[in-house]
């Protein structure tokens, strides 16, 4: 069995936080200073929700990681990552955790030139998951319309790569506790996503979400909703270019990701929304796991 490292400190709430981690299958408290993930953001990551010791949608996460590694020509041992995840889960205590998987391209000396034939470094981290305020799911959330715009780059569109400065810049725009997420557009004015989530809207009973062929992250919860939940509820879906006018004119609006689940939106700036039946039905299906593949 692989050894693991355990780091702990006191968080802001006064509770002790313990993190366990494997680096290339062995315990470690550090990575190389020559890591290309550290130097260039040359890598990928996944965040997997752990509920009662079980990694939710793990096959979807590892499929995306494998596909994205292929797109970036990063050689990655997906089976080893799966083993690392289940090894760490043996040390989970409590009901809710999060596994973070980071894959960084193998070191290749100074400069941007990458190597393509050496297996990437892998880091798998087990951390306690801070439970988000349940009121976000029940009562809905307020969004900020972010000033920062995402750059368009079709080669990286959809990929959850390590270069997340655009998300950092967008999230830095507000500190109010009343606003929990921001809506981000690209430089051409298309609505893309939240700073940490994907966005869905309802128009004439149809569930719509932005096309992500220019930029943005194709989230796992987005896939679950499109491929599993919506079909099981016989909800028509459409992936298309969306604009602010579509958001403001929508009947319902919600944000989603693998950790928060689904947050209904009740306001974006001065525009107010109601939480509708379709959003509630999708939330219920996700909570009850009453869809194919759950």
C-alpha positions as CSV (number, residue, x, y, z in Angstrom):
1,X,0.0,0.0,0.0
2,X,1.3,3.4,-0.8
3,X,2.3,5.7,2.0
4,X,0.8,9.1,2.4
5,X,1.7,12.4,4.0
6,X,-0.5,14.2,6.4
7,X,-0.4,18.0,6.9
8,X,-2.6,19.8,9.4
9,X,-3.2,23.3,10.6
10,X,-6.0,25.3,12.3
11,X,-8.4,26.9,9.8
12,X,-10.3,30.2,10.3
13,X,-13.2,28.5,12.1
14,X,-10.8,27.0,14.7
15,X,-11.3,23.5,13.5
16,X,-8.3,21.3,12.7
17,X,-7.9,20.6,9.0
18,X,-6.0,17.5,7.9
19,X,-4.9,16.9,4.4
20,X,-3.5,13.6,3.1
21,X,-1.6,13.4,-0.2
22,X,0.2,11.1,-2.5
23,X,2.8,12.3,-5.0
24,X,3.5,9.7,-7.7
25,X,2.0,7.1,-5.3
26,X,4.3,7.9,-2.4
27,X,4.0,10.2,0.6
28,X,5.5,13.6,0.1
29,X,5.0,17.2,1.4
30,X,6.6,18.8,-1.6
31,X,7.0,18.8,-5.4
32,X,10.0,19.6,-7.5
33,X,10.9,23.2,-8.0
34,X,11.3,22.3,-11.7
35,X,7.7,21.2,-11.9
36,X,6.2,22.4,-15.2
37,X,2.8,22.6,-13.5
38,X,4.4,25.1,-11.0
39,X,6.4,27.0,-13.7
40,X,4.0,27.1,-16.6
41,X,0.6,25.7,-15.5
42,X,1.5,22.8,-17.8
43,X,-1.0,20.3,-16.6
44,X,-4.5,19.4,-15.6
45,X,-6.7,18.9,-12.5
46,X,-9.9,17.3,-11.3
47,X,-11.9,17.9,-8.2
48,X,-14.0,14.9,-7.2
49,X,-16.7,15.0,-4.5
50,X,-16.5,12.1,-2.0
51,X,-19.8,11.2,-0.3
52,X,-19.8,8.5,2.3
53,X,-16.5,7.2,1.1
54,X,-17.5,7.0,-2.6
55,X,-16.1,9.2,-5.3
56,X,-19.0,10.6,-7.3
57,X,-18.9,10.3,-11.1
58,X,-15.3,9.1,-10.9
59,X,-15.5,7.5,-14.4
60,X,-16.5,10.8,-15.9
61,X,-13.7,12.6,-14.1
62,X,-11.0,10.1,-15.3
63,X,-12.4,10.0,-18.8
64,X,-12.2,13.8,-19.0
65,X,-8.7,13.7,-17.5
66,X,-7.5,11.1,-20.0
67,X,-9.1,12.9,-23.0
68,X,-7.6,16.3,-21.9
69,X,-4.2,14.7,-21.5
70,X,-4.4,13.4,-25.0
71,X,-5.3,16.8,-26.3
72,X,-2.3,18.3,-24.5
73,X,0.0,15.4,-25.4
74,X,0.7,14.6,-21.8
75,X,1.5,11.0,-21.0
76,X,-0.6,10.0,-18.0
77,X,-1.2,6.8,-16.1
78,X,-4.9,6.9,-15.4
79,X,-5.0,3.5,-13.7
80,X,-2.3,4.7,-11.3
81,X,-4.4,7.7,-10.5
82,X,-7.4,5.5,-9.8
83,X,-5.4,3.4,-7.4
84,X,-4.1,6.5,-5.6
85,X,-7.6,7.8,-5.2
86,X,-8.9,4.6,-3.6
87,X,-5.8,4.2,-1.5
88,X,-6.4,7.7,0.0
89,X,-10.1,7.0,0.6
90,X,-9.2,4.3,3.1
91,X,-8.0,7.2,5.3
92,X,-11.1,9.3,5.0
93,X,-13.0,10.1,8.2
94,X,-16.4,11.7,8.1
95,X,-19.0,11.9,5.4
96,X,-17.8,14.6,3.0
97,X,-14.4,15.0,1.4
98,X,-12.9,16.2,-1.8
99,X,-10.2,14.5,-3.9
100,X,-8.1,16.8,-6.0
101,X,-6.0,15.2,-8.8
102,X,-3.2,17.2,-10.4
103,X,-1.3,16.0,-13.4
104,X,1.8,17.9,-14.5
105,X,3.9,17.3,-17.6
106,X,7.2,15.6,-16.9
107,X,10.2,17.9,-16.2
108,X,12.2,18.9,-19.2
109,X,14.7,21.5,-18.1
110,X,14.4,25.3,-18.6
111,X,12.3,26.7,-21.3
112,X,8.8,26.1,-22.7
113,X,9.7,23.1,-24.9
114,X,7.9,20.1,-23.5
115,X,8.6,16.4,-23.6
116,X,6.0,14.0,-24.9
117,X,7.3,10.5,-24.0
118,X,7.7,10.5,-20.3
119,X,4.9,9.7,-17.9
120,X,3.6,12.8,-16.1
121,X,3.8,13.5,-12.4
122,X,0.6,12.9,-10.5
123,X,-0.5,14.4,-7.2
124,X,-3.7,13.2,-5.4
125,X,-4.9,15.1,-2.4
126,X,-7.6,14.1,0.1
127,X,-9.2,17.0,2.0
128,X,-12.2,17.5,4.2
129,X,-14.9,19.3,2.2
130,X,-16.3,22.4,3.8
131,X,-20.1,22.1,3.5
132,X,-21.5,25.0,1.6
133,X,-24.4,26.9,3.1
134,X,-27.5,24.7,2.3
135,X,-29.4,27.9,1.8
136,X,-27.6,28.4,-1.5
137,X,-29.3,25.3,-2.9
138,X,-32.7,26.0,-1.2
139,X,-33.0,29.8,-1.4
140,X,-30.8,30.5,-4.4
141,X,-27.8,32.8,-4.9
142,X,-26.9,36.2,-6.3
143,X,-24.4,36.6,-9.1
144,X,-22.1,39.3,-10.1
145,X,-21.6,40.1,-13.8
146,X,-17.8,40.0,-14.0
147,X,-15.9,42.7,-15.8
148,X,-13.1,40.4,-16.7
149,X,-13.5,38.7,-20.1
150,X,-12.2,35.3,-21.1
151,X,-9.8,35.1,-24.0
152,X,-10.8,32.9,-26.9
153,X,-8.6,29.9,-27.5
154,X,-10.2,26.9,-29.2
155,X,-7.1,24.7,-28.6
156,X,-7.7,24.9,-24.9
157,X,-11.5,25.2,-24.8
158,X,-13.3,22.9,-22.5
159,X,-10.0,21.7,-20.8
160,X,-9.6,22.0,-17.0
161,X,-5.9,23.0,-17.2
162,X,-3.8,24.4,-14.4
163,X,-3.6,27.9,-15.9
164,X,-6.5,29.5,-14.1
165,X,-5.4,33.1,-13.9
166,X,-8.5,34.3,-15.7
167,X,-10.7,32.7,-13.1
168,X,-8.6,34.3,-10.3
169,X,-8.9,37.7,-11.9
170,X,-12.7,37.4,-12.3
171,X,-13.2,36.1,-8.7
172,X,-11.1,38.9,-7.3
173,X,-13.7,41.5,-8.4
174,X,-15.8,41.2,-5.3
175,X,-15.6,40.5,-1.6
176,X,-19.2,40.8,-0.5
177,X,-20.5,37.7,1.2
178,X,-23.9,38.4,-0.4
179,X,-22.6,37.4,-3.8
180,X,-21.2,33.9,-4.1
181,X,-20.5,33.5,-7.8
182,X,-19.8,35.6,-10.9
183,X,-21.0,35.2,-14.4
184,X,-18.2,35.5,-17.0
185,X,-18.3,36.3,-20.7
186,X,-15.6,36.0,-23.4
187,X,-14.0,38.8,-25.3
188,X,-16.6,38.5,-28.0
189,X,-19.5,38.9,-25.6
190,X,-20.7,35.3,-25.3
191,X,-21.8,34.1,-21.9
192,X,-19.5,31.3,-21.0
193,X,-19.6,30.1,-17.3
194,X,-19.2,31.1,-13.7
195,X,-15.8,31.7,-12.1
196,X,-16.0,28.1,-10.7
197,X,-19.1,26.7,-12.3
198,X,-21.1,26.1,-15.4
199,X,-24.4,27.9,-16.2
200,X,-27.7,26.7,-17.4
201,X,-30.9,28.7,-18.2
202,X,-34.4,27.7,-19.1
203,X,-36.2,29.3,-22.1
204,X,-39.6,28.2,-23.2
205,X,-39.2,25.0,-21.2
206,X,-35.9,24.1,-22.9
207,X,-32.7,23.7,-20.9
208,X,-29.9,25.7,-22.5
209,X,-26.2,26.0,-21.7
210,X,-23.3,27.9,-23.5
211,X,-21.3,26.2,-26.2
212,X,-17.7,25.9,-25.0
213,X,-15.8,25.6,-28.3
214,X,-14.1,28.9,-27.8
215,X,-13.1,28.9,-24.1
216,X,-14.4,27.7,-20.7
217,X,-14.4,24.4,-18.8
218,X,-16.7,21.6,-19.7
219,X,-17.6,20.6,-16.2
220,X,-18.6,17.1,-15.0
221,X,-21.9,18.2,-13.5
222,X,-22.7,19.9,-16.8
223,X,-22.2,16.6,-18.5
224,X,-24.2,14.7,-15.9
225,X,-27.1,17.1,-16.4
226,X,-27.0,17.1,-20.2
227,X,-26.3,13.3,-20.7
228,X,-28.1,11.7,-17.8
229,X,-30.5,13.9,-15.7
230,X,-32.2,15.8,-18.4
231,X,-32.9,12.8,-20.6
232,X,-34.3,10.9,-17.6
233,X,-36.7,13.8,-16.9
234,X,-37.5,14.1,-20.6
235,X,-36.2,17.7,-20.6
236,X,-35.2,19.1,-24.0
237,X,-31.6,20.5,-24.0
238,X,-29.6,22.7,-26.3
239,X,-25.9,23.7,-26.3
240,X,-25.6,27.0,-28.1
241,X,-24.1,30.5,-28.1
242,X,-25.8,32.5,-25.4
243,X,-25.7,36.3,-24.7
244,X,-26.6,38.5,-21.8
245,X,-30.0,39.2,-23.3
246,X,-30.7,35.4,-23.1
247,X,-29.7,35.3,-19.5
248,X,-31.9,38.3,-18.6
249,X,-34.9,36.9,-20.6
250,X,-34.6,33.4,-19.2
251,X,-37.3,31.9,-17.1
252,X,-34.9,30.1,-14.8
253,X,-31.1,30.2,-14.2
254,X,-28.8,28.0,-12.2
255,X,-25.1,27.3,-11.7
256,X,-23.5,23.9,-11.1
257,X,-20.3,22.0,-10.5
258,X,-19.2,18.7,-8.9
259,X,-18.8,20.1,-5.4
260,X,-21.7,22.5,-5.0
261,X,-24.3,20.5,-7.0
262,X,-26.9,23.0,-8.3
263,X,-27.4,26.5,-7.1
264,X,-30.5,28.3,-8.4
265,X,-29.9,32.0,-9.3
266,X,-32.3,34.6,-7.8
267,X,-30.5,37.7,-8.9
268,X,-27.7,38.8,-11.3
269,X,-27.0,42.5,-10.7
270,X,-30.3,44.2,-10.6
271,X,-32.1,41.5,-12.6
272,X,-34.1,39.2,-10.4
273,X,-35.1,35.5,-11.1
274,X,-37.5,33.0,-9.6
275,X,-36.6,29.4,-8.8
276,X,-38.7,27.3,-11.2
277,X,-40.0,23.8,-11.3
278,X,-37.5,22.6,-13.9
279,X,-34.5,23.6,-11.7
280,X,-36.1,22.0,-8.7
281,X,-36.8,18.8,-10.6
282,X,-33.1,18.6,-11.7
283,X,-32.0,19.2,-8.1
284,X,-34.3,16.5,-6.9
285,X,-33.1,14.0,-9.5
286,X,-29.4,14.7,-8.5
287,X,-30.1,14.4,-4.8
288,X,-32.1,11.1,-5.2
289,X,-29.7,9.7,-7.8
290,X,-32.8,8.5,-9.8
291,X,-31.3,8.7,-13.2
292,X,-29.4,6.2,-15.4
293,X,-25.7,5.9,-14.5
294,X,-26.1,7.4,-11.0
